[in-house]
């Protein structure tokens, strides 16, 4: 794994300046771009570690603060380790922000994230890849269908509400997706019931999207996040293998 340089950057959006973390190989050569969509807990040391690991594999990774309208990260004070007893109080603060980040706002912001990657000297020319976690997996699916010419591949892990019966469900954009898609679902996840998993699979198949969706047996929502009680080391490593395999095929 190569040496990595990580910096905090500011990105202009239509609604003000957003803070973000940018990680890339320290040699400064342009590399394929990866946009990493955070989970609800936000831009914090754990996500910077994940970006650094991806950068060490030869990619330039941008992790924006999706809650930038509420301030710079950390928008909510978090413990070093998020155990079940801490979650209710944290989510009491996060829930209004999550509700306010509509698909329309999130995709408007995504235009800014994609511009930032395109303009960065650390990013090679061409489309980028996406990876998202929890709510970020939902946004990765939205972005793959909203910006098909800019997204070569999209991955999502322990995603929630990916294929609901609502009119703004992200699976309804499957027909616009041109890149390859991978989803790793947690089977112990009430936010993604079996009927949604089947609905997403059917939508991607019927649209002719190159994809693979897998259910990680025994894994809980949030299994990739080592700073939470939901962390599952075996499932996390499976996620890294799948994500890196997707990126190698893409770039």
C-alpha positions as CSV (number, residue, x, y, z in Angstrom):
1,X,0.0,0.0,0.0
2,X,1.4,3.4,-1.0
3,X,1.9,6.4,1.3
4,X,-1.2,8.6,1.6
5,X,-1.8,12.3,2.0
6,X,-5.0,13.5,3.5
7,X,-6.2,17.1,3.8
8,X,-9.4,19.0,4.8
9,X,-10.8,20.9,1.8
10,X,-13.6,23.4,1.3
11,X,-16.0,22.9,-1.6
12,X,-18.3,25.6,-3.0
13,X,-21.9,24.5,-3.3
14,X,-25.1,26.3,-4.3
15,X,-25.9,26.6,-0.6
16,X,-22.5,27.7,0.8
17,X,-19.2,26.2,1.5
18,X,-19.0,22.5,2.4
19,X,-16.1,20.9,4.3
20,X,-14.7,17.6,3.1
21,X,-11.8,15.3,3.4
22,X,-9.6,14.5,0.4
23,X,-7.1,11.6,0.5
24,X,-4.8,10.5,-2.3
25,X,-1.4,8.8,-2.8
26,X,1.4,11.1,-1.6
27,X,3.2,11.0,-4.9
28,X,0.8,13.5,-6.3
29,X,0.1,11.7,-9.5
30,X,-3.5,11.9,-10.7
31,X,-5.5,8.8,-9.8
32,X,-9.1,7.6,-10.5
33,X,-11.6,9.5,-8.3
34,X,-13.8,7.9,-5.7
35,X,-16.7,9.8,-4.0
36,X,-17.4,8.3,-0.6
37,X,-20.9,9.1,0.8
38,X,-20.9,9.1,4.6
39,X,-23.2,7.3,7.0
40,X,-25.5,9.3,9.3
41,X,-22.8,9.7,11.9
42,X,-20.9,11.8,9.5
43,X,-17.4,12.9,8.6
44,X,-15.2,11.7,11.5
45,X,-11.9,9.8,12.1
46,X,-13.4,6.5,11.1
47,X,-14.4,7.7,7.6
48,X,-11.1,9.4,7.2
49,X,-9.4,6.1,7.9
50,X,-11.6,4.4,5.3
51,X,-10.7,7.1,2.8
52,X,-7.0,6.6,3.6
53,X,-7.2,2.9,3.0
54,X,-8.8,3.4,-0.4
55,X,-6.2,6.1,-1.3
56,X,-3.5,3.6,-0.3
57,X,-4.8,1.3,-3.0
58,X,-4.3,4.0,-5.6
59,X,-7.3,6.2,-5.7
60,X,-8.2,9.8,-4.9
61,X,-11.1,9.8,-2.4
62,X,-13.4,12.7,-1.5
63,X,-15.6,12.4,1.7
64,X,-17.9,15.5,1.9
65,X,-19.8,16.6,5.0
66,X,-23.3,16.0,3.7
67,X,-24.7,18.0,6.7
68,X,-22.7,21.1,5.8
69,X,-25.8,23.3,6.0
70,X,-25.7,22.7,9.8
71,X,-22.0,23.5,10.3
72,X,-18.6,21.9,9.8
73,X,-17.9,18.4,10.9
74,X,-18.4,17.0,13.5
75,X,-21.9,18.6,13.3
76,X,-22.9,16.5,16.3
77,X,-20.5,15.6,19.1
78,X,-19.7,11.9,19.0
79,X,-18.0,9.5,21.5
80,X,-14.9,7.7,20.3
81,X,-17.0,4.5,20.3
82,X,-20.8,4.6,19.5
83,X,-22.5,2.0,21.6
84,X,-26.3,1.3,21.7
85,X,-26.8,3.4,24.8
86,X,-25.5,6.5,23.0
87,X,-27.5,6.0,19.8
88,X,-30.9,7.4,20.8
89,X,-29.5,10.8,21.9
90,X,-27.3,11.1,18.9
91,X,-30.1,10.2,16.5
92,X,-32.4,12.7,18.2
93,X,-30.0,15.3,16.9
94,X,-29.3,13.7,13.5
95,X,-32.8,12.8,12.5
96,X,-33.9,16.3,11.5
97,X,-30.8,16.7,9.4
98,X,-31.3,13.4,7.7
99,X,-35.0,14.3,6.9
100,X,-34.0,17.7,5.6
101,X,-31.4,16.2,3.1
102,X,-33.9,15.4,0.4
103,X,-32.9,13.6,-2.7
104,X,-33.1,16.8,-4.6
105,X,-30.7,18.6,-2.2
106,X,-28.4,15.7,-2.0
107,X,-28.1,15.4,-5.8
108,X,-27.6,19.2,-6.2
109,X,-24.7,18.8,-3.7
110,X,-23.4,15.8,-5.7
111,X,-23.0,18.1,-8.7
112,X,-20.6,20.1,-6.5
113,X,-18.7,17.0,-5.3
114,X,-18.3,15.8,-8.8
115,X,-17.0,19.2,-10.0
116,X,-14.5,19.2,-7.2
117,X,-13.2,15.8,-8.2
118,X,-13.0,16.9,-11.9
119,X,-11.1,20.0,-11.0
120,X,-8.7,18.4,-8.6
121,X,-5.1,17.9,-10.0
122,X,-5.0,14.7,-7.9
123,X,-7.9,13.1,-9.9
124,X,-7.4,11.5,-13.3
125,X,-9.6,12.5,-16.2
126,X,-12.8,10.5,-16.7
127,X,-15.7,9.2,-14.8
128,X,-15.5,8.4,-11.1
129,X,-16.7,5.6,-8.8
130,X,-19.0,5.9,-5.7
131,X,-19.2,4.1,-2.5
132,X,-21.7,4.8,0.2
133,X,-22.6,3.5,3.7
134,X,-26.0,3.4,5.4
135,X,-27.8,6.5,4.1
136,X,-24.8,7.0,1.9
137,X,-25.6,3.8,0.0
138,X,-29.0,5.2,-0.9
139,X,-27.3,8.4,-2.1
140,X,-24.8,6.4,-4.2
141,X,-27.8,4.7,-6.0
142,X,-29.4,8.1,-6.6
143,X,-26.2,9.5,-7.9
144,X,-25.5,6.6,-10.3
145,X,-28.9,7.3,-11.9
146,X,-28.7,11.1,-11.8
147,X,-25.2,11.5,-13.2
148,X,-24.8,8.4,-15.4
149,X,-22.2,10.1,-17.6
150,X,-20.0,10.8,-14.6
151,X,-20.3,7.6,-12.6
152,X,-18.5,4.5,-13.9
153,X,-19.3,2.4,-10.9
154,X,-21.3,2.6,-7.6
155,X,-21.2,0.5,-4.5
156,X,-23.3,0.6,-1.3
157,X,-23.1,-1.2,2.0
158,X,-25.7,-1.8,4.7
159,X,-27.9,0.6,2.8
160,X,-31.4,1.7,4.0
161,X,-34.6,2.3,2.1
162,X,-33.1,1.4,-1.3
163,X,-36.3,0.2,-3.0
164,X,-39.3,1.5,-1.2
165,X,-42.8,2.0,-2.6
166,X,-42.4,5.8,-2.4
167,X,-42.3,7.8,-5.6
168,X,-38.8,9.0,-4.8
169,X,-37.2,5.6,-4.2
170,X,-33.7,5.4,-5.7
171,X,-34.3,2.1,-7.4
172,X,-36.7,3.8,-9.8
173,X,-33.6,5.4,-11.4
174,X,-32.2,2.0,-12.4
175,X,-33.1,2.6,-16.1
176,X,-30.7,5.6,-16.2
177,X,-27.7,3.8,-14.7
178,X,-24.8,3.0,-17.1
179,X,-22.0,2.0,-14.7
180,X,-21.6,-1.2,-12.8
181,X,-23.3,-1.6,-9.4
182,X,-22.5,-3.6,-6.3
183,X,-24.5,-3.7,-3.0
184,X,-23.6,-5.6,0.1
185,X,-26.7,-5.9,2.3
186,X,-26.8,-6.7,6.0
187,X,-29.3,-9.5,6.6
188,X,-29.9,-8.3,10.2
189,X,-31.2,-4.9,9.0
190,X,-34.8,-3.8,9.6
191,X,-34.2,-0.8,7.4
192,X,-33.9,-3.0,4.3
193,X,-36.5,-5.8,4.5
194,X,-36.4,-8.8,2.1
195,X,-39.0,-7.4,-0.2
196,X,-36.9,-4.3,-0.8
197,X,-33.8,-6.4,-1.5
198,X,-35.9,-8.4,-4.1
199,X,-37.4,-5.2,-5.6
200,X,-33.9,-3.6,-6.0
201,X,-32.5,-6.8,-7.6
202,X,-35.5,-7.0,-10.0
203,X,-35.2,-3.3,-11.0
204,X,-31.5,-3.6,-11.8
205,X,-32.0,-6.8,-13.7
206,X,-34.9,-5.5,-15.8
207,X,-32.9,-2.3,-16.6
208,X,-29.9,-4.4,-17.8
209,X,-27.6,-2.9,-15.2
210,X,-24.3,-4.8,-14.7
211,X,-24.7,-5.6,-11.0
212,X,-24.2,-7.9,-8.1
213,X,-26.2,-7.7,-4.8
214,X,-25.1,-9.9,-1.9
215,X,-26.6,-10.5,1.5
216,X,-24.0,-10.7,4.3
217,X,-25.3,-13.4,6.6
218,X,-25.3,-12.4,10.3
219,X,-24.2,-8.8,9.6
220,X,-26.0,-5.9,11.2
221,X,-26.8,-2.4,9.8
222,X,-23.5,-0.5,10.1
223,X,-21.2,-3.5,9.9
224,X,-18.3,-1.6,8.2
225,X,-18.1,1.0,11.0
226,X,-15.4,0.1,13.5
227,X,-16.3,2.9,15.8
228,X,-19.8,1.4,16.4
229,X,-21.2,-1.6,18.2
230,X,-22.6,-2.8,14.8
231,X,-19.0,-3.5,13.5
232,X,-18.4,-6.9,12.1
233,X,-14.7,-7.4,11.2
234,X,-15.4,-10.4,8.9
235,X,-18.1,-8.6,7.0
236,X,-16.1,-5.4,6.8
237,X,-13.2,-7.3,5.2
238,X,-15.6,-8.9,2.7
239,X,-16.8,-5.4,1.9
240,X,-13.2,-4.2,1.2
241,X,-12.6,-7.2,-1.1
242,X,-15.9,-6.5,-3.1
243,X,-15.2,-2.8,-3.3
244,X,-11.6,-3.1,-4.4
245,X,-12.6,-5.7,-6.9
246,X,-15.2,-3.4,-8.4
247,X,-12.7,-0.5,-8.6
248,X,-10.1,-2.7,-10.3
249,X,-12.6,-3.8,-12.9
250,X,-13.7,-0.2,-13.4
251,X,-10.3,1.5,-13.7
